[in-house]
């Protein structure tokens, strides 16, 4: 009986052990830093028909699941090995237990092994590693710039001008062709119809209506009967018309002349005596003028035109059209240019009012140092010992012997000189390194004085100097000289105010120098200089 009991216990223990080993648990490390990832791996081997479910977890014990990896499947003979990984982390130091995880295999639960892990603090040595203030958020630079906005604005302005030009051209050409009439009667009839379309007297503009009405009649008489109707008074016009009718043998009735005279006198009263005829009187006067013009036209003796005269008149008409079109084309050009200038001035004024003149000058007209600041910068190492520096342009190697005096070069074993621009340009950068032949006591202040004397020999005047200690972000100490000067342009003989900064460092028997110069008050130049100086890193001699 006792033997059977032991066998039963042994079988039960074996079954439990087999169940526990159905899931194999492992971890990549049991010690890690705060925030680092632990990779927990669960493996199980099952039949090809088995269904395995790994849980979806956000936390496993006190550890956070930062990543749940996909299940890997490896075929081993007629069975599958399933591998599931969890990425875990913890942001507090201490010792933590990863508890057992329940996995379902064919709907039966199986547990993984529990594990113990340590999370350690990150050591910070404030003696070896310098501490710096937290920097402000730096906006991402827009590498494309705003040039496309200004181009779009220019295209829109030109498009508006072009549309106005085309519109005016189309309508003016049509109008000119309509205005060049073959006969005076066509012109008078057309103008009378246009006058009615304006509805001047209906709008209360009676004076303007009568003025235009009588002008149409006078123009017709002047062109058709050839008497100075536009310059004559009403009485003179009627006398001239009577004389012309006799001379030209016109079959003109007395009633026609009297009706015309009556309307002309009515118009004089309206224009000069502020008379206000009634509506029906205005209509009657218009009809009288139209009838008088038609009667006058019919009374003029008809001359059969010779074919050559007809051709000549048509040629003259076409020439007149061309002349009118030329005048109108010139007028369109003037209008288009005026509109363009107006839009340009309006846009400029808008930017000045809303953004200020500096914005207009820097962003639309253009600013050379702003373009440097917003361009693509280059980080390179120059000289020996090396100066690692970030600049808006690559510095060009120069021949130091052409720059320094011979007596100075005689003391130098090796010198490397790099620069961008010149002293009279908008921005000037010089980087140089040198080593002396013989051991010398290096005094950075005297080196600064020597550089300023060299600048003075190259056109610098009225140099104001200030000096202070300088330290790179890497902890290398040197001096900084800065101030203002007047720079004489050797070509124009004019001078401009400039601001300069010079850095000097010494290593063993060598000097490292950085000089920056730009126009005084140039805010973009100041930003470039600050960015350059903040990027300076010095290589140790012999390394």
C-alpha angles and dihedrals in degrees: 000000000000091000091054090051092053091048090051092050091048093051092048092050091049091051092050092047091049090050092051093049091051085089118044115206127202140157131204094231138357094207125056143149126262110285094011120128126256114200111214113195126199120189131186133171117213143160118278090250096050121113115220125189121194113195124249105232135181094189134019106201109309093338124094120231104230095172137016108203122213117263114263117214122204120183115221111184105297095345137073127230110209118200122194123183131194125195110219133184142172129200097201123071120240144084116300136185120225102213126217116282122217116232122186117222111182087341092304117120121237125179130221122222119269118239137200119224135179125221113199132198121250111250115232118194106200091182097060098029116054118226121230134194119261108267124231121254109275115211117232111258117243103233094188094058125202098285092112091061092057091045090051091049090050092049091050092050092048090046092054091048091049093050092049090048093050092046093051092044093051095049097039093052091051091046093050093050089051093048095053099082126185095224136021091242091058090051094047093047092049093048091050090053091048090050091056091050090057091060092207099161091045087059092050096258094125095148092054090046095053092043092055093041094055092042089058090052094045092048091051093049091048094050100037103035096026102229124131095257097154093057097041131090119238093263093047091048093052092047091049091048092052091049092047092050090057094043095047093039092238118178093228122158125221090237092060093053092046093050091050091048091049092054093046091052090047088054091051090054091050093048100041107020096037091237116174113208120200122259095256090049091054091051091049092049091052091050091047092053092048092047092046092052092049091047092049090050092051092047094057109099111252116238118198104233120229114239091243090053090051091052091046092051091050091050090049090049092052091047089051090051091051091050091050092047091051091051092048092048090055089048091051091051091051091048092048093048091046091050091048092050091046093052091045092050091044092051092046091048091049092054092046092051097043102032105018132244093278090059090051092047095046101039106030106024090034137238120225098213092044088057089051092050094049095041128094111290126215128216113204142153118243133190135349119311082034126245111206107205140159116228136171090240135024111266116238122229112245134195105255093197090067091053107040127059117260093244089057094047089051090066095048123089097188132002132176121190128190130176148164122212126344138267092270094049126094092258131017129188128181126182120181139168128188143175124207124230096226131034109273135175103249115216110185093198091057090046088055091050090051092052092051091051089052090050089050090054089053096055106287115139138179091016115192113198132200124175135200140156118272131200128189121223087257090060099253111146128216140133133276125210119192142161143104137296142173114247118207116216106221092208104044093026088223125127132221133195115250138183120218139188124192125188123197128190129173129211121179104303097349145080131218117202135186121184127185125184132177141148114297113255094020102139092192090051089053091051091050091049093049092050092049094048093046090054097054115126122172126212117221116247113261093020 
